[in-house]
Amino acid sequence: MEFVSSFDQDLFLFLNGKHNPFFDNVMYWVSSMLLWIPLYILIFIFLFRYFKVRNTPDWGIHVVLIFVILIFQ
């Protein structure tokens, strides 16, 4: 686990230290919340269908709760 953590930190510092315009623009868009909304919608649809198929009576509460957690992380 220490190797993964060290690799993650080294990769972050390497990319952060580059200061090239391409990565600056990419990181700007990746860190934008609006970019990830379609992913959250797909996750919501998947969870909605998964819990509906299982006929769990309280599926709606779980799906909405997970969706809110993902949006406001």
Distance bins in CASP14 RR format, pairs under 12 A and 6 or more apart:
PFRMAT RR
TARGET T0000
AUTHOR 0000-0000-0000
RMODE 2
METHOD distances of the structure
MODEL  1
1 7 0 0 0 0 0 1 0 0 0 0 0
1 8 0 0 0 0 0 1 0 0 0 0 0
2 8 0 0 0 0 0 1 0 0 0 0 0
2 9 0 0 0 0 0 1 0 0 0 0 0
3 9 0 0 0 0 0 1 0 0 0 0 0
3 10 0 0 0 0 0 1 0 0 0 0 0
4 10 0 0 0 0 0 1 0 0 0 0 0
4 11 0 0 0 0 0 1 0 0 0 0 0
5 11 0 0 0 0 0 1 0 0 0 0 0
5 12 0 0 0 0 0 1 0 0 0 0 0
6 12 0 0 0 0 0 1 0 0 0 0 0
6 13 0 0 0 0 0 1 0 0 0 0 0
7 13 0 0 0 0 0 1 0 0 0 0 0
7 14 0 0 0 0 0 1 0 0 0 0 0
8 14 0 0 0 0 0 1 0 0 0 0 0
8 15 0 0 0 0 0 1 0 0 0 0 0
9 15 0 0 0 0 0 1 0 0 0 0 0
9 16 0 0 0 0 0 1 0 0 0 0 0
10 16 0 0 0 0 0 1 0 0 0 0 0
10 17 0 0 0 0 0 1 0 0 0 0 0
11 17 0 0 0 0 0 1 0 0 0 0 0
11 18 0 0 0 0 0 1 0 0 0 0 0
12 18 0 0 0 0 0 1 0 0 0 0 0
12 23 0 0 0 0 0 1 0 0 0 0 0
12 27 0 0 0 0 0 1 0 0 0 0 0
14 20 0 0 0 0 0 1 0 0 0 0 0
14 23 0 0 0 0 0 1 0 0 0 0 0
15 22 0 0 0 0 0 1 0 0 0 0 0
15 23 1 0 0 1 0 0 0 0 0 0 0
15 24 0 0 0 0 0 1 0 0 0 0 0
15 26 0 0 0 0 1 0 0 0 0 0 0
15 27 1 0 0 1 0 0 0 0 0 0 0
15 30 0 0 0 0 0 1 0 0 0 0 0
16 23 0 0 0 0 1 0 0 0 0 0 0
16 24 0 0 0 0 0 1 0 0 0 0 0
16 27 0 0 0 0 1 0 0 0 0 0 0
17 23 0 0 0 0 1 0 0 0 0 0 0
17 24 0 0 0 0 0 1 0 0 0 0 0
17 27 0 0 0 0 0 1 0 0 0 0 0
18 24 0 0 0 0 1 0 0 0 0 0 0
18 26 0 0 0 0 0 1 0 0 0 0 0
18 27 0 0 0 0 0 1 0 0 0 0 0
19 27 0 0 0 0 0 1 0 0 0 0 0
20 26 0 0 0 0 1 0 0 0 0 0 0
20 27 0 0 0 0 0 1 0 0 0 0 0
21 27 0 0 0 0 0 1 0 0 0 0 0
21 28 0 0 0 0 0 1 0 0 0 0 0
22 28 0 0 0 0 0 1 0 0 0 0 0
22 29 0 0 0 0 0 1 0 0 0 0 0
23 29 0 0 0 0 0 1 0 0 0 0 0
23 30 0 0 0 0 1 0 0 0 0 0 0
23 31 0 0 0 0 0 1 0 0 0 0 0
24 30 0 0 0 0 0 1 0 0 0 0 0
24 31 0 0 0 0 0 1 0 0 0 0 0
25 31 0 0 0 0 0 1 0 0 0 0 0
25 32 0 0 0 0 0 1 0 0 0 0 0
26 32 0 0 0 0 0 1 0 0 0 0 0
26 35 0 0 0 0 0 1 0 0 0 0 0
27 35 0 0 0 0 0 1 0 0 0 0 0
28 34 0 0 0 0 0 1 0 0 0 0 0
28 35 0 0 0 0 1 0 0 0 0 0 0
29 35 1 0 1 0 0 0 0 0 0 0 0
29 36 0 0 0 0 0 1 0 0 0 0 0
30 36 0 0 0 0 1 0 0 0 0 0 0
30 39 0 0 0 0 0 1 0 0 0 0 0
33 39 0 0 0 0 0 1 0 0 0 0 0
33 40 0 0 0 0 1 0 0 0 0 0 0
33 70 0 0 0 0 0 1 0 0 0 0 0
33 71 0 0 0 0 1 0 0 0 0 0 0
33 72 0 0 0 0 1 0 0 0 0 0 0
33 73 0 0 0 0 1 0 0 0 0 0 0
34 40 0 0 0 0 0 1 0 0 0 0 0
34 71 0 0 0 0 0 1 0 0 0 0 0
36 42 0 0 0 0 0 1 0 0 0 0 0
36 43 0 0 0 0 1 0 0 0 0 0 0
36 70 0 0 0 0 1 0 0 0 0 0 0
36 71 0 0 0 0 1 0 0 0 0 0 0
36 72 0 0 0 0 0 1 0 0 0 0 0
36 73 0 0 0 0 1 0 0 0 0 0 0
37 43 0 0 0 0 0 1 0 0 0 0 0
37 44 0 0 0 0 0 1 0 0 0 0 0
37 67 0 0 0 0 0 1 0 0 0 0 0
37 70 0 0 0 0 0 1 0 0 0 0 0
37 71 0 0 0 0 1 0 0 0 0 0 0
38 44 0 0 0 0 0 1 0 0 0 0 0
38 45 0 0 0 0 0 1 0 0 0 0 0
39 45 0 0 0 0 0 1 0 0 0 0 0
39 46 0 0 0 0 0 1 0 0 0 0 0
39 67 0 0 0 0 0 1 0 0 0 0 0
39 70 0 0 0 0 1 0 0 0 0 0 0
39 71 0 0 0 0 0 1 0 0 0 0 0
40 46 0 0 0 0 0 1 0 0 0 0 0
40 47 0 0 0 0 0 1 0 0 0 0 0
40 63 0 0 0 0 0 1 0 0 0 0 0
40 66 0 0 0 0 1 0 0 0 0 0 0
40 67 1 0 0 1 0 0 0 0 0 0 0
40 68 0 0 0 0 0 1 0 0 0 0 0
40 69 0 0 0 0 0 1 0 0 0 0 0
40 70 1 0 1 0 0 0 0 0 0 0 0
40 71 1 0 0 1 0 0 0 0 0 0 0
40 72 0 0 0 0 0 1 0 0 0 0 0
40 73 0 0 0 0 0 1 0 0 0 0 0
41 47 0 0 0 0 0 1 0 0 0 0 0
41 48 0 0 0 0 0 1 0 0 0 0 0
41 63 0 0 0 0 0 1 0 0 0 0 0
41 67 0 0 0 0 1 0 0 0 0 0 0
41 70 0 0 0 0 0 1 0 0 0 0 0
41 71 0 0 0 0 0 1 0 0 0 0 0
42 48 0 0 0 0 0 1 0 0 0 0 0
42 49 0 0 0 0 0 1 0 0 0 0 0
42 67 0 0 0 0 0 1 0 0 0 0 0
42 70 0 0 0 0 0 1 0 0 0 0 0
43 49 0 0 0 0 0 1 0 0 0 0 0
43 50 0 0 0 0 0 1 0 0 0 0 0
43 63 0 0 0 0 1 0 0 0 0 0 0
43 66 1 0 0 1 0 0 0 0 0 0 0
43 67 1 0 0 1 0 0 0 0 0 0 0
43 68 0 0 0 0 0 1 0 0 0 0 0
43 69 0 0 0 0 0 1 0 0 0 0 0
43 70 1 0 0 1 0 0 0 0 0 0 0
43 71 0 0 0 0 0 1 0 0 0 0 0
44 50 0 0 0 0 0 1 0 0 0 0 0
44 51 0 0 0 0 0 1 0 0 0 0 0
44 59 0 0 0 0 0 1 0 0 0 0 0
44 60 0 0 0 0 0 1 0 0 0 0 0
44 62 0 0 0 0 0 1 0 0 0 0 0
44 63 1 0 0 1 0 0 0 0 0 0 0
44 64 0 0 0 0 1 0 0 0 0 0 0
44 65 0 0 0 0 0 1 0 0 0 0 0
44 66 0 0 0 0 1 0 0 0 0 0 0
44 67 1 0 1 0 0 0 0 0 0 0 0
44 68 0 0 0 0 0 1 0 0 0 0 0
44 69 0 0 0 0 0 1 0 0 0 0 0
44 70 0 0 0 0 1 0 0 0 0 0 0
44 71 0 0 0 0 1 0 0 0 0 0 0
45 51 0 0 0 0 0 1 0 0 0 0 0
45 52 0 0 0 0 0 1 0 0 0 0 0
45 63 0 0 0 0 1 0 0 0 0 0 0
45 67 0 0 0 0 0 1 0 0 0 0 0
46 52 0 0 0 0 0 1 0 0 0 0 0
46 53 0 0 0 0 0 1 0 0 0 0 0
46 63 0 0 0 0 1 0 0 0 0 0 0
46 66 0 0 0 0 0 1 0 0 0 0 0
46 67 0 0 0 0 0 1 0 0 0 0 0
46 70 0 0 0 0 0 1 0 0 0 0 0
47 53 0 0 0 0 0 1 0 0 0 0 0
47 54 0 0 0 0 0 1 0 0 0 0 0
47 56 0 0 0 0 0 1 0 0 0 0 0
47 59 0 0 0 0 1 0 0 0 0 0 0
47 60 0 0 0 0 1 0 0 0 0 0 0
47 61 0 0 0 0 0 1 0 0 0 0 0
47 62 1 0 0 1 0 0 0 0 0 0 0
47 63 1 0 1 0 0 0 0 0 0 0 0
47 64 0 0 0 0 1 0 0 0 0 0 0
47 65 0 0 0 0 0 1 0 0 0 0 0
47 66 1 0 0 1 0 0 0 0 0 0 0
47 67 1 0 0 1 0 0 0 0 0 0 0
47 69 0 0 0 0 0 1 0 0 0 0 0
47 70 0 0 0 0 1 0 0 0 0 0 0
48 54 0 0 0 0 0 1 0 0 0 0 0
48 56 0 0 0 0 0 1 0 0 0 0 0
48 59 1 0 0 1 0 0 0 0 0 0 0
48 60 1 0 0 1 0 0 0 0 0 0 0
48 62 0 0 0 0 0 1 0 0 0 0 0
48 63 1 0 1 0 0 0 0 0 0 0 0
48 64 0 0 0 0 1 0 0 0 0 0 0
48 66 0 0 0 0 0 1 0 0 0 0 0
48 67 0 0 0 0 1 0 0 0 0 0 0
49 59 0 0 0 0 1 0 0 0 0 0 0
49 60 0 0 0 0 0 1 0 0 0 0 0
49 63 0 0 0 0 1 0 0 0 0 0 0
50 56 0 0 0 0 1 0 0 0 0 0 0
50 59 0 0 0 0 1 0 0 0 0 0 0
50 60 0 0 0 0 0 1 0 0 0 0 0
50 62 0 0 0 0 1 0 0 0 0 0 0
50 63 0 0 0 0 1 0 0 0 0 0 0
50 66 0 0 0 0 0 1 0 0 0 0 0
51 57 0 0 0 0 1 0 0 0 0 0 0
51 58 0 0 0 0 1 0 0 0 0 0 0
51 59 1 1 0 0 0 0 0 0 0 0 0
51 60 1 0 0 1 0 0 0 0 0 0 0
51 61 0 0 0 0 1 0 0 0 0 0 0
51 62 1 0 0 1 0 0 0 0 0 0 0
51 63 1 0 1 0 0 0 0 0 0 0 0
51 64 0 0 0 0 0 1 0 0 0 0 0
51 65 0 0 0 0 0 1 0 0 0 0 0
51 66 0 0 0 0 1 0 0 0 0 0 0
51 67 0 0 0 0 0 1 0 0 0 0 0
52 58 0 0 0 0 0 1 0 0 0 0 0
52 59 1 0 0 1 0 0 0 0 0 0 0
52 60 0 0 0 0 1 0 0 0 0 0 0
52 62 0 0 0 0 0 1 0 0 0 0 0
52 63 0 0 0 0 1 0 0 0 0 0 0
53 59 0 0 0 0 1 0 0 0 0 0 0
54 60 0 0 0 0 0 1 0 0 0 0 0
54 62 0 0 0 0 0 1 0 0 0 0 0
54 63 0 0 0 0 0 1 0 0 0 0 0
56 62 1 0 0 1 0 0 0 0 0 0 0
56 63 0 0 0 0 1 0 0 0 0 0 0
58 64 0 0 0 0 0 1 0 0 0 0 0
58 65 0 0 0 0 0 1 0 0 0 0 0
59 65 0 0 0 0 0 1 0 0 0 0 0
59 66 0 0 0 0 0 1 0 0 0 0 0
60 66 0 0 0 0 1 0 0 0 0 0 0
60 67 0 0 0 0 1 0 0 0 0 0 0
60 68 0 0 0 0 0 1 0 0 0 0 0
61 67 0 0 0 0 0 1 0 0 0 0 0
61 68 0 0 0 0 0 1 0 0 0 0 0
62 68 0 0 0 0 0 1 0 0 0 0 0
62 69 0 0 0 0 0 1 0 0 0 0 0
63 69 0 0 0 0 0 1 0 0 0 0 0
63 70 0 0 0 0 0 1 0 0 0 0 0
64 70 0 0 0 0 0 1 0 0 0 0 0
64 71 0 0 0 0 0 1 0 0 0 0 0
65 71 0 0 0 0 0 1 0 0 0 0 0
65 72 0 0 0 0 0 1 0 0 0 0 0
66 72 0 0 0 0 0 1 0 0 0 0 0
66 73 0 0 0 0 0 1 0 0 0 0 0
67 73 0 0 0 0 0 1 0 0 0 0 0
END
